[in-house]
Amino acid sequence: MASLNKMTIIGNLGADPEVRYLDGGAVVATFNVATTEKYTNRNGEKVEQTEWFRVELWNEQAKVAEKYLKKGNSVYVEGRLRTELWTDKEGKERTSLRVRANTMQLLGSPNSDRQDEPEYEAPRAQAAPQAAPARQQPQPQRTAAPAPQPAAPRQQPARREPEPMPFDGGGDDDLPF
């Protein structure tokens, strides 16, 4: 039987991402994303309900998050829901949920009218974290080509009316049915 574990979240960052560089070269970024649902209840009162999701990104996407994500940014995240078991200071076992993202896209920021903040779509990462990220070769810079000149308007050829078919006045027995 098939199964599916997929989370899609669109929300805002509660704080700048926390980025850790691990032994072996792996990089992990964690951050919280808030989603807000607004509705009117039975009493006619407007209700706003916020849910917080803990998200982690690995390797190249973690580096992108470190560089571009800031508190308040709107972000699209897609990934898998993971359960984590941990022990608190009092020795009690605790459970928490985390989204291990494999796709992240910056949607903008609260100040999206600002021209100095670039919009960036992160490359898709591999599903499993890697021990060491591959080094990328520098890409040659491309120079902008001169803008093409608008073409002169083309003239449409004159339209000809179709010539009428001659009618021979044939009878009913000429019909194919």
TIVO-2410 file (N, C-alpha, C; in nm, 3 decimals):
# residues 177
REC num residu      c1      c2      c3 atome chaine
REC   1      M   0.083  -0.117   0.000     N      A
REC   1      M   0.000   0.000   0.000    CA      A
REC   1      M   0.089   0.124   0.000     C      A
REC   2      A   0.052   0.223  -0.079     N      A
REC   2      A   0.130   0.346  -0.090    CA      A
REC   2      A   0.107   0.435   0.032     C      A
REC   3      S   0.203   0.520   0.061     N      A
REC   3      S   0.189   0.616   0.171    CA      A
REC   3      S   0.250   0.748   0.128     C      A
REC   4      L   0.212   0.854   0.198     N      A
REC   4      L   0.258   0.988   0.163    CA      A
REC   4      L   0.277   1.069   0.290     C      A
REC   5      N   0.390   1.136   0.301     N      A
REC   5      N   0.419   1.227   0.411    CA      A
REC   5      N   0.466   1.356   0.346     C      A
REC   6      K   0.377   1.452   0.328     N      A
REC   6      K   0.411   1.575   0.259    CA      A
REC   6      K   0.345   1.694   0.329     C      A
REC   7      M   0.426   1.794   0.357     N      A
REC   7      M   0.381   1.918   0.420    CA      A
REC   7      M   0.407   2.033   0.324     C      A
REC   8      T   0.309   2.120   0.311     N      A
REC   8      T   0.325   2.243   0.234    CA      A
REC   8      T   0.284   2.357   0.325     C      A
REC   9      I   0.373   2.452   0.343     N      A
REC   9      I   0.348   2.564   0.434    CA      A
REC   9      I   0.382   2.694   0.362     C      A
REC  10      I   0.293   2.791   0.375     N      A
REC  10      I   0.321   2.928   0.333    CA      A
REC  10      I   0.296   3.015   0.455     C      A
REC  11      G   0.400   3.083   0.499     N      A
REC  11      G   0.386   3.165   0.620    CA      A
REC  11      G   0.501   3.263   0.633     C      A
REC  12      N   0.516   3.315   0.755     N      A
REC  12      N   0.619   3.416   0.782    CA      A
REC  12      N   0.715   3.366   0.887     C      A
REC  13      L   0.844   3.402   0.871     N      A
REC  13      L   0.947   3.364   0.967    CA      A
REC  13      L   0.930   3.441   1.097     C      A
REC  14      G   0.941   3.367   1.209     N      A
REC  14      G   0.931   3.430   1.341    CA      A
REC  14      G   1.062   3.491   1.386     C      A
REC  15      A   1.173   3.445   1.328     N      A
REC  15      A   1.306   3.496   1.363    CA      A
REC  15      A   1.401   3.459   1.249     C      A
REC  16      D   1.520   3.518   1.250     N      A
REC  16      D   1.622   3.480   1.153    CA      A
REC  16      D   1.657   3.333   1.171     C      A
REC  17      P   1.694   3.263   1.064     N      A
REC  17      P   1.731   3.121   1.078    CA      A
REC  17      P   1.854   3.102   1.166     C      A
REC  18      E   1.856   2.990   1.239     N      A
REC  18      E   1.973   2.949   1.315    CA      A
REC  18      E   2.049   2.850   1.227     C      A
REC  19      V   2.174   2.879   1.196     N      A
REC  19      V   2.252   2.795   1.104    CA      A
REC  19      V   2.368   2.733   1.180     C      A
REC  20      R   2.385   2.601   1.164     N      A
REC  20      R   2.497   2.530   1.227    CA      A
REC  20      R   2.577   2.458   1.120     C      A
REC  21      Y   2.707   2.467   1.131     N      A
REC  21      Y   2.799   2.394   1.043    CA      A
REC  21      Y   2.848   2.273   1.122     C      A
REC  22      L   2.815   2.154   1.074     N      A
REC  22      L   2.845   2.031   1.146    CA      A
REC  22      L   2.979   1.973   1.102     C      A
REC  23      D   3.036   1.885   1.186     N      A
REC  23      D   3.157   1.813   1.148    CA      A
REC  23      D   3.126   1.733   1.022     C      A
REC  24      G   3.220   1.728   0.932     N      A
REC  24      G   3.197   1.656   0.807    CA      A
REC  24      G   3.146   1.747   0.696     C      A
REC  25      G   3.119   1.874   0.725     N      A
REC  25      G   3.082   1.969   0.621    CA      A
REC  25      G   2.933   1.992   0.603     C      A
REC  26      A   2.848   1.918   0.669     N      A
REC  26      A   2.703   1.939   0.654    CA      A
REC  26      A   2.662   2.070   0.720     C      A
REC  27      V   2.558   2.131   0.666     N      A
REC  27      V   2.505   2.257   0.718    CA      A
REC  27      V   2.356   2.237   0.741     C      A
REC  28      V   2.305   2.285   0.853     N      A
REC  28      V   2.162   2.277   0.882    CA      A
REC  28      V   2.113   2.413   0.930     C      A
REC  29      A   2.000   2.456   0.874     N      A
REC  29      A   1.935   2.580   0.915    CA      A
REC  29      A   1.799   2.545   0.973     C      A
REC  30      T   1.767   2.601   1.089     N      A
REC  30      T   1.635   2.580   1.149    CA      A
REC  30      T   1.571   2.716   1.174     C      A
REC  31      F   1.439   2.720   1.154     N      A
REC  31      F   1.364   2.843   1.175    CA      A
REC  31      F   1.218   2.807   1.196     C      A
REC  32      N   1.143   2.902   1.252     N      A
REC  32      N   1.001   2.885   1.276    CA      A
REC  32      N   0.922   2.962   1.172     C      A
REC  33      V   0.814   2.898   1.123     N      A
REC  33      V   0.724   2.962   1.027    CA      A
REC  33      V   0.585   2.966   1.089     C      A
REC  34      A   0.523   3.083   1.086     N      A
REC  34      A   0.388   3.101   1.139    CA      A
REC  34      A   0.289   3.107   1.024     C      A
REC  35      T   0.180   3.031   1.038     N      A
REC  35      T   0.068   3.042   0.945    CA      A
REC  35      T  -0.050   3.095   1.025     C      A
REC  36      T  -0.131   3.179   0.964     N      A
REC  36      T  -0.243   3.240   1.034    CA      A
REC  36      T  -0.372   3.215   0.958     C      A
REC  37      E  -0.471   3.164   1.028     N      A
REC  37      E  -0.603   3.140   0.971    CA      A
REC  37      E  -0.698   3.242   1.032     C      A
REC  38      K  -0.773   3.309   0.947     N      A
REC  38      K  -0.869   3.409   0.995    CA      A
REC  38      K  -1.008   3.364   0.952     C      A
REC  39      Y  -1.101   3.368   1.047     N      A
REC  39      Y  -1.238   3.330   1.017    CA      A
REC  39      Y  -1.332   3.398   1.116     C      A
REC  40      T  -1.461   3.385   1.087     N      A
REC  40      T  -1.564   3.440   1.175    CA      A
REC  40      T  -1.635   3.323   1.241     C      A
REC  41      N  -1.646   3.324   1.374     N      A
REC  41      N  -1.709   3.213   1.446    CA      A
REC  41      N  -1.862   3.229   1.446     C      A
REC  42      R  -1.930   3.137   1.513     N      A
REC  42      R  -2.077   3.136   1.516    CA      A
REC  42      R  -2.135   3.263   1.575     C      A
REC  43      N  -2.063   3.325   1.665     N      A
REC  43      N  -2.111   3.447   1.730    CA      A
REC  43      N  -2.084   3.572   1.648     C      A
REC  44      G  -2.026   3.556   1.530     N      A
REC  44      G  -1.996   3.671   1.444    CA      A
REC  44      G  -1.866   3.740   1.479     C      A
REC  45      E  -1.789   3.681   1.571     N      A
REC  45      E  -1.661   3.741   1.610    CA      A
REC  45      E  -1.551   3.698   1.515     C      A
REC  46      K  -1.465   3.792   1.481     N      A
REC  46      K  -1.352   3.759   1.396    CA      A
REC  46      K  -1.245   3.691   1.481     C      A
REC  47      V  -1.197   3.575   1.433     N      A
REC  47      V  -1.098   3.497   1.507    CA      A
REC  47      V  -0.973   3.482   1.421     C      A
REC  48      E  -0.859   3.496   1.485     N      A
REC  48      E  -0.730   3.477   1.418    CA      A
REC  48      E  -0.653   3.370   1.493     C      A
REC  49      Q  -0.619   3.261   1.423     N      A
REC  49      Q  -0.550   3.149   1.487    CA      A
REC  49      Q  -0.416   3.127   1.417     C      A
REC  50      T  -0.309   3.129   1.494     N      A
REC  50      T  -0.174   3.113   1.440    CA      A
REC  50      T  -0.117   2.978   1.482     C      A
REC  51      E  -0.057   2.909   1.385     N      A
REC  51      E   0.014   2.783   1.410    CA      A
REC  51      E   0.161   2.806   1.378     C      A
REC  52      W   0.249   2.749   1.461     N      A
REC  52      W   0.393   2.761   1.440    CA      A
REC  52      W   0.450   2.626   1.398     C      A
REC  53      F   0.537   2.628   1.297     N      A
REC  53      F   0.603   2.508   1.247    CA      A
REC  53      F   0.754   2.527   1.256     C      A
REC  54      R   0.822   2.426   1.308     N      A
REC  54      R   0.969   2.426   1.313    CA      A
REC  54      R   1.017   2.361   1.184     C      A
REC  55      V   1.101   2.431   1.109     N      A
REC  55      V   1.147   2.385   0.978    CA      A
REC  55      V   1.298   2.371   0.980     C      A
REC  56      E   1.350   2.269   0.911     N      A
REC  56      E   1.494   2.255   0.895    CA      A
REC  56      E   1.527   2.236   0.746     C      A
REC  57      L   1.635   2.300   0.706     N      A
REC  57      L   1.689   2.288   0.571    CA      A
REC  57      L   1.833   2.239   0.582     C      A
REC  58      W   1.878   2.162   0.483     N      A
REC  58      W   2.012   2.106   0.488    CA      A
REC  58      W   2.098   2.155   0.372     C      A
REC  59      N   2.227   2.161   0.396     N      A
REC  59      N   2.334   2.186   0.300    CA      A
REC  59      N   2.314   2.312   0.218     C      A
REC  60      E   2.304   2.303   0.085     N      A
REC  60      E   2.299   2.424   0.002    CA      A
REC  60      E   2.180   2.511   0.037     C      A
REC  61      Q   2.064   2.449   0.062     N      A
REC  61      Q   1.947   2.529   0.096    CA      A
REC  61      Q   1.964   2.596   0.232     C      A
REC  62      A   2.036   2.533   0.322     N      A
REC  62      A   2.064   2.596   0.452    CA      A
REC  62      A   2.149   2.722   0.432     C      A
REC  63      K   2.244   2.716   0.341     N      A
REC  63      K   2.328   2.834   0.312    CA      A
REC  63      K   2.244   2.944   0.248     C      A
REC  64      V   2.150   2.908   0.162     N      A
REC  64      V   2.060   3.006   0.101    CA      A
REC  64      V   1.974   3.070   0.209     C      A
REC  65      A   1.923   2.989   0.301     N      A
REC  65      A   1.841   3.041   0.411    CA      A
REC  65      A   1.921   3.140   0.495     C      A
REC  66      E   2.046   3.105   0.524     N      A
REC  66      E   2.131   3.193   0.604    CA      A
REC  66      E   2.150   3.328   0.535     C      A
REC  67      K   2.163   3.324   0.405     N      A
REC  67      K   2.193   3.446   0.330    CA      A
REC  67      K   2.069   3.533   0.305     C      A
REC  68      Y   1.955   3.470   0.276     N      A
REC  68      Y   1.839   3.547   0.230    CA      A
REC  68      Y   1.722   3.556   0.327     C      A
REC  69      L   1.703   3.459   0.415     N      A
REC  69      L   1.585   3.461   0.501    CA      A
REC  69      L   1.607   3.550   0.623     C      A
REC  70      K   1.509   3.631   0.652     N      A
REC  70      K   1.513   3.721   0.767    CA      A
REC  70      K   1.377   3.718   0.836     C      A
REC  71      K   1.376   3.756   0.961     N      A
REC  71      K   1.253   3.761   1.039    CA      A
REC  71      K   1.146   3.839   0.963     C      A
REC  72      G   1.026   3.781   0.955     N      A
REC  72      G   0.914   3.847   0.887    CA      A
REC  72      G   0.897   3.810   0.741     C      A
REC  73      N   1.001   3.751   0.678     N      A
REC  73      N   0.990   3.712   0.537    CA      A
REC  73      N   0.877   3.613   0.517     C      A
REC  74      S   0.807   3.627   0.404     N      A
REC  74      S   0.710   3.526   0.363    CA      A
REC  74      S   0.786   3.418   0.288     C      A
REC  75      V   0.753   3.292   0.319     N      A
REC  75      V   0.828   3.181   0.260    CA      A
REC  75      V   0.734   3.065   0.228     C      A
REC  76      Y   0.765   2.995   0.121     N      A
REC  76      Y   0.696   2.871   0.083    CA      A
REC  76      Y   0.791   2.757   0.117     C      A
REC  77      V   0.740   2.658   0.190     N      A
REC  77      V   0.822   2.544   0.232    CA      A
REC  77      V   0.745   2.416   0.200     C      A
REC  78      E   0.817   2.320   0.146     N      A
REC  78      E   0.759   2.190   0.118    CA      A
REC  78      E   0.854   2.083   0.171     C      A
REC  79      G   0.801   1.982   0.238     N      A
REC  79      G   0.887   1.878   0.292    CA      A
REC  79      G   0.809   1.769   0.361     C      A
REC  80      R   0.875   1.698   0.454     N      A
REC  80      R   0.817   1.585   0.527    CA      A
REC  80      R   0.806   1.620   0.675     C      A
REC  81      L   0.704   1.568   0.737     N      A
REC  81      L   0.688   1.587   0.881    CA      A
REC  81      L   0.767   1.480   0.953     C      A
REC  82      R   0.848   1.522   1.051     N      A
REC  82      R   0.933   1.430   1.127    CA      A
REC  82      R   0.900   1.442   1.275     C      A
REC  83      T   0.901   1.329   1.345     N      A
REC  83      T   0.881   1.328   1.490    CA      A
REC  83      T   1.017   1.316   1.557     C      A
REC  84      E   1.041   1.399   1.657     N      A
REC  84      E   1.167   1.394   1.730    CA      A
REC  84      E   1.138   1.364   1.876     C      A
REC  85      L   1.212   1.270   1.932     N      A
REC  85      L   1.203   1.240   2.075    CA      A
REC  85      L   1.324   1.300   2.144     C      A
REC  86      W   1.303   1.363   2.261     N      A
REC  86      W   1.411   1.424   2.335    CA      A
REC  86      W   1.377   1.425   2.482     C      A
REC  87      T   1.477   1.445   2.563     N      A
REC  87      T   1.461   1.447   2.708    CA      A
REC  87      T   1.484   1.588   2.759     C      A
REC  88      D   1.390   1.639   2.837     N      A
REC  88      D   1.403   1.775   2.887    CA      A
REC  88      D   1.495   1.779   3.010     C      A
REC  89      K   1.511   1.898   3.068     N      A
REC  89      K   1.601   1.916   3.183    CA      A
REC  89      K   1.560   1.834   3.304     C      A
REC  90      E   1.431   1.806   3.315     N      A
REC  90      E   1.380   1.730   3.429    CA      A
REC  90      E   1.382   1.580   3.406     C      A
REC  91      G   1.435   1.537   3.291     N      A
REC  91      G   1.445   1.395   3.262    CA      A
REC  91      G   1.321   1.334   3.198     C      A
REC  92      K   1.222   1.415   3.163     N      A
REC  92      K   1.100   1.365   3.100    CA      A
REC  92      K   1.121   1.356   2.949     C      A
REC  93      E   1.070   1.247   2.891     N      A
REC  93      E   1.078   1.233   2.746    CA      A
REC  93      E   0.972   1.321   2.682     C      A
REC  94      R   1.013   1.394   2.581     N      A
REC  94      R   0.923   1.486   2.510    CA      A
REC  94      R   0.923   1.449   2.362     C      A
REC  95      T   0.816   1.491   2.297     N      A
REC  95      T   0.801   1.469   2.153    CA      A
REC  95      T   0.776   1.604   2.088     C      A
REC  96      S   0.837   1.626   1.974     N      A
REC  96      S   0.810   1.747   1.896    CA      A
REC  96      S   0.805   1.710   1.749     C      A
REC  97      L   0.741   1.795   1.672     N      A
REC  97      L   0.730   1.775   1.527    CA      A
REC  97      L   0.816   1.878   1.456     C      A
REC  98      R   0.873   1.837   1.346     N      A
REC  98      R   0.960   1.924   1.267    CA      A
REC  98      R   0.936   1.895   1.121     C      A
REC  99      V   0.944   1.997   1.037     N      A
REC  99      V   0.931   1.981   0.893    CA      A
REC  99      V   1.071   1.978   0.834     C      A
REC 100      R   1.108   1.866   0.775     N      A
REC 100      R   1.237   1.858   0.704    CA      A
REC 100      R   1.209   1.897   0.560     C      A
REC 101      A   1.246   2.020   0.527     N      A
REC 101      A   1.211   2.077   0.397    CA      A
REC 101      A   1.304   2.027   0.288     C      A
REC 102      N   1.246   2.006   0.170     N      A
REC 102      N   1.327   1.976   0.052    CA      A
REC 102      N   1.308   2.083  -0.055     C      A
REC 103      T   1.213   2.174  -0.033     N      A
REC 103      T   1.191   2.286  -0.124    CA      A
REC 103      T   1.162   2.410  -0.040     C      A
REC 104      M   1.226   2.521  -0.075     N      A
REC 104      M   1.202   2.646  -0.006    CA      A
REC 104      M   1.209   2.758  -0.109     C      A
REC 105      Q   1.112   2.849  -0.101     N      A
REC 105      Q   1.114   2.964  -0.191    CA      A
REC 105      Q   1.075   3.089  -0.113     C      A
REC 106      L   1.159   3.191  -0.125     N      A
REC 106      L   1.131   3.320  -0.062    CA      A
REC 106      L   1.021   3.388  -0.143     C      A
REC 107      L   0.912   3.424  -0.076     N      A
REC 107      L   0.800   3.486  -0.145    CA      A
REC 107      L   0.804   3.637  -0.138     C      A
REC 108      G   0.878   3.692  -0.047     N      A
REC 108      G   0.885   3.836  -0.031    CA      A
REC 108      G   0.904   3.867   0.116     C      A
REC 109      S   0.881   3.992   0.152     N      A
REC 109      S   0.895   4.033   0.291    CA      A
REC 109      S   0.783   4.130   0.324     C      A
REC 110      P   0.767   4.164   0.450     N      A
REC 110      P   0.665   4.264   0.484    CA      A
REC 110      P   0.690   4.395   0.412     C      A
REC 111      N   0.815   4.425   0.382     N      A
REC 111      N   0.850   4.547   0.308    CA      A
REC 111      N   0.877   4.511   0.163     C      A
REC 112      S   0.784   4.439   0.099     N      A
REC 112      S   0.810   4.389  -0.036    CA      A
REC 112      S   0.820   4.500  -0.139     C      A
REC 113      D   0.784   4.624  -0.103     N      A
REC 113      D   0.800   4.734  -0.196    CA      A
REC 113      D   0.944   4.783  -0.200     C      A
REC 114      R   1.028   4.732  -0.110     N      A
REC 114      R   1.169   4.771  -0.110    CA      A
REC 114      R   1.239   4.707  -0.226     C      A
REC 115      Q   1.316   4.783  -0.300     N      A
REC 115      Q   1.385   4.734  -0.419    CA      A
REC 115      Q   1.518   4.667  -0.386     C      A
REC 116      D   1.572   4.691  -0.265     N      A
REC 116      D   1.706   4.641  -0.234    CA      A
REC 116      D   1.706   4.495  -0.188     C      A
REC 117      E   1.590   4.435  -0.163     N      A
REC 117      E   1.586   4.296  -0.119    CA      A
REC 117      E   1.560   4.206  -0.239     C      A
REC 118      P   1.655   4.119  -0.275     N      A
REC 118      P   1.634   4.033  -0.391    CA      A
REC 118      P   1.536   3.921  -0.357     C      A
REC 119      E   1.459   3.881  -0.457     N      A
REC 119      E   1.377   3.762  -0.439    CA      A
REC 119      E   1.459   3.646  -0.491     C      A
REC 120      Y   1.450   3.535  -0.424     N      A
REC 120      Y   1.536   3.423  -0.458    CA      A
REC 120      Y   1.458   3.294  -0.447     C      A
REC 121      E   1.471   3.207  -0.545     N      A
REC 121      E   1.415   3.072  -0.535    CA      A
REC 121      E   1.530   2.978  -0.514     C      A
REC 122      A   1.526   2.910  -0.403     N      A
REC 122      A   1.635   2.819  -0.368    CA      A
REC 122      A   1.633   2.698  -0.460     C      A
REC 123      P   1.749   2.643  -0.492     N      A
REC 123      P   1.751   2.520  -0.571    CA      A
REC 123      P   1.693   2.406  -0.490     C      A
REC 124      R   1.637   2.309  -0.559     N      A
REC 124      R   1.581   2.193  -0.489    CA      A
REC 124      R   1.694   2.109  -0.435     C      A
REC 125      A   1.683   2.074  -0.309     N      A
REC 125      A   1.786   1.992  -0.245    CA      A
REC 125      A   1.749   1.846  -0.257     C      A
REC 126      Q   1.848   1.760  -0.238     N      A
REC 126      Q   1.821   1.618  -0.234    CA      A
REC 126      Q   1.743   1.587  -0.108     C      A
REC 127      A   1.666   1.479  -0.112     N      A
REC 127      A   1.578   1.446  -0.001    CA      A
REC 127      A   1.656   1.416   0.128     C      A
REC 128      A   1.769   1.348   0.118     N      A
REC 128      A   1.845   1.310   0.237    CA      A
REC 128      A   1.963   1.405   0.256     C      A
REC 129      P   1.996   1.439   0.380     N      A
REC 129      P   2.112   1.525   0.403    CA      A
REC 129      P   2.240   1.455   0.360     C      A
REC 130      Q   2.332   1.534   0.309     N      A
REC 130      Q   2.460   1.480   0.265    CA      A
REC 130      Q   2.566   1.510   0.369     C      A
REC 131      A   2.668   1.427   0.371     N      A
REC 131      A   2.777   1.449   0.467    CA      A
REC 131      A   2.856   1.573   0.429     C      A
REC 132      A   2.888   1.588   0.302     N      A
REC 132      A   2.964   1.705   0.258    CA      A
REC 132      A   2.903   1.756   0.129     C      A
REC 133      P   2.874   1.886   0.121     N      A
REC 133      P   2.817   1.940  -0.001    CA      A
REC 133      P   2.921   1.942  -0.113     C      A
REC 134      A   2.872   1.924  -0.235     N      A
REC 134      A   2.961   1.928  -0.351    CA      A
REC 134      A   2.999   2.073  -0.380     C      A
REC 135      R   3.120   2.092  -0.423     N      A
REC 135      R   3.164   2.228  -0.457    CA      A
REC 135      R   3.114   2.262  -0.597     C      A
REC 136      Q   3.069   2.383  -0.614     N      A
REC 136      Q   3.020   2.426  -0.744    CA      A
REC 136      Q   3.129   2.505  -0.814     C      A
REC 137      Q   3.136   2.486  -0.946     N      A
REC 137      Q   3.229   2.560  -1.027    CA      A
REC 137      Q   3.173   2.700  -1.049     C      A
REC 138      P   3.258   2.803  -1.047     N      A
REC 138      P   3.207   2.938  -1.073    CA      A
REC 138      P   3.153   2.947  -1.215     C      A
REC 139      Q   3.043   3.015  -1.231     N      A
REC 139      Q   2.981   3.031  -1.362    CA      A
REC 139      Q   3.037   3.157  -1.426     C      A
REC 140      P   3.066   3.150  -1.558     N      A
REC 140      P   3.113   3.272  -1.624    CA      A
REC 140      P   3.000   3.374  -1.628     C      A
REC 141      Q   3.038   3.501  -1.610     N      A
REC 141      Q   2.937   3.605  -1.612    CA      A
REC 141      Q   2.896   3.633  -1.755     C      A
REC 142      R   2.768   3.653  -1.772     N      A
REC 142      R   2.716   3.683  -1.906    CA      A
REC 142      R   2.695   3.833  -1.918     C      A
REC 143      T   2.728   3.885  -2.033     N      A
REC 143      T   2.704   4.027  -2.056    CA      A
REC 143      T   2.569   4.042  -2.121     C      A
REC 144      A   2.504   4.150  -2.089     N      A
REC 144      A   2.371   4.172  -2.144    CA      A
REC 144      A   2.381   4.208  -2.291     C      A
REC 145      A   2.298   4.149  -2.372     N      A
REC 145      A   2.294   4.179  -2.515    CA      A
REC 145      A   2.219   4.310  -2.534     C      A
REC 146      P   2.255   4.387  -2.640     N      A
REC 146      P   2.182   4.511  -2.663    CA      A
REC 146      P   2.035   4.481  -2.689     C      A
REC 147      A   1.950   4.573  -2.648     N      A
REC 147      A   1.806   4.553  -2.666    CA      A
REC 147      A   1.773   4.549  -2.814     C      A
REC 148      P   1.690   4.455  -2.857     N      A
REC 148      P   1.656   4.447  -2.999    CA      A
REC 148      P   1.571   4.567  -3.040     C      A
REC 149      Q   1.594   4.613  -3.161     N      A
REC 149      Q   1.517   4.725  -3.214    CA      A
REC 149      Q   1.381   4.674  -3.258     C      A
REC 150      P   1.275   4.752  -3.236     N      A
REC 150      P   1.144   4.705  -3.279    CA      A
REC 150      P   1.139   4.692  -3.431     C      A
REC 151      A   1.077   4.586  -3.476     N      A
REC 151      A   1.067   4.562  -3.620    CA      A
REC 151      A   0.965   4.656  -3.681     C      A
REC 152      A   0.987   4.688  -3.807     N      A
REC 152      A   0.893   4.773  -3.878    CA      A
REC 152      A   0.761   4.696  -3.893     C      A
REC 153      P   0.649   4.766  -3.883     N      A
REC 153      P   0.521   4.695  -3.895    CA      A
REC 153      P   0.509   4.631  -4.032     C      A
REC 154      R   0.461   4.507  -4.032     N      A
REC 154      R   0.444   4.435  -4.159    CA      A
REC 154      R   0.308   4.469  -4.216     C      A
REC 155      Q   0.305   4.483  -4.345     N      A
REC 155      Q   0.177   4.510  -4.410    CA      A
REC 155      Q   0.112   4.377  -4.444     C      A
REC 156      Q  -0.016   4.370  -4.419     N      A
REC 156      Q  -0.091   4.250  -4.452    CA      A
REC 156      Q  -0.124   4.252  -4.602     C      A
REC 157      P  -0.112   4.136  -4.667     N      A
REC 157      P  -0.151   4.133  -4.809    CA      A
REC 157      P  -0.302   4.157  -4.820     C      A
REC 158      A  -0.341   4.214  -4.931     N      A
REC 158      A  -0.482   4.242  -4.953    CA      A
REC 158      A  -0.559   4.111  -4.956     C      A
REC 159      R  -0.676   4.110  -4.892     N      A
REC 159      R  -0.758   3.990  -4.888    CA      A
REC 159      R  -0.841   3.981  -5.015     C      A
REC 160      R  -0.850   3.859  -5.065     N      A
REC 160      R  -0.933   3.836  -5.183    CA      A
REC 160      R  -1.055   3.757  -5.141     C      A
REC 161      E  -1.166   3.792  -5.195     N      A
REC 161      E  -1.288   3.718  -5.170    CA      A
REC 161      E  -1.283   3.590  -5.252     C      A
REC 162      P  -1.330   3.477  -5.195     N      A
REC 162      P  -1.331   3.354  -5.275    CA      A
REC 162      P  -1.428   3.366  -5.391     C      A
REC 163      E  -1.391   3.304  -5.500     N      A
REC 163      E  -1.478   3.309  -5.619    CA      A
REC 163      E  -1.596   3.217  -5.596     C      A
REC 164      P  -1.714   3.258  -5.642     N      A
REC 164      P  -1.832   3.175  -5.621    CA      A
REC 164      P  -1.824   3.046  -5.704     C      A
REC 165      M  -1.880   2.939  -5.649     N      A
REC 165      M  -1.884   2.811  -5.719    CA      A
REC 165      M  -1.999   2.817  -5.820     C      A
REC 166      P  -1.974   2.768  -5.937     N      A
REC 166      P  -2.083   2.769  -6.035    CA      A
REC 166      P  -2.193   2.670  -5.991     C      A
REC 167      F  -2.317   2.709  -6.010     N      A
REC 167      F  -2.431   2.624  -5.975    CA      A
REC 167      F  -2.495   2.577  -6.103     C      A
REC 168      D  -2.502   2.446  -6.114     N      A
REC 168      D  -2.556   2.393  -6.240    CA      A
REC 168      D  -2.705   2.364  -6.232     C      A
REC 169      G  -2.765   2.391  -6.112     N      A
REC 169      G  -2.910   2.373  -6.099    CA      A
REC 169      G  -2.950   2.227  -6.096     C      A
REC 170      G  -2.859   2.137  -6.053     N      A
REC 170      G  -2.886   1.994  -6.052    CA      A
REC 170      G  -3.005   1.958  -5.965     C      A
REC 171      G  -3.054   1.837  -5.981     N      A
REC 171      G  -3.173   1.792  -5.910    CA      A
REC 171      G  -3.138   1.722  -5.781     C      A
REC 172      D  -3.241   1.664  -5.720     N      A
REC 172      D  -3.226   1.597  -5.592    CA      A
REC 172      D  -3.144   1.471  -5.603     C      A
REC 173      D  -3.140   1.407  -5.722     N      A
REC 173      D  -3.069   1.282  -5.734    CA      A
REC 173      D  -2.918   1.301  -5.737     C      A
REC 174      D  -2.869   1.425  -5.737     N      A
REC 174      D  -2.725   1.447  -5.730    CA      A
REC 174      D  -2.672   1.445  -5.587     C      A
REC 175      L  -2.761   1.441  -5.489     N      A
REC 175      L  -2.718   1.443  -5.351    CA      A
REC 175      L  -2.661   1.308  -5.312     C      A
REC 176      P  -2.552   1.307  -5.235     N      A
REC 176      P  -2.487   1.179  -5.200    CA      A
REC 176      P  -2.563   1.099  -5.095     C      A
REC 177      F  -2.670   1.148  -5.038     N      A
REC 177      F  -2.740   1.072  -4.934    CA      A
REC 177      F  -2.886   1.054  -4.967     C      A
***
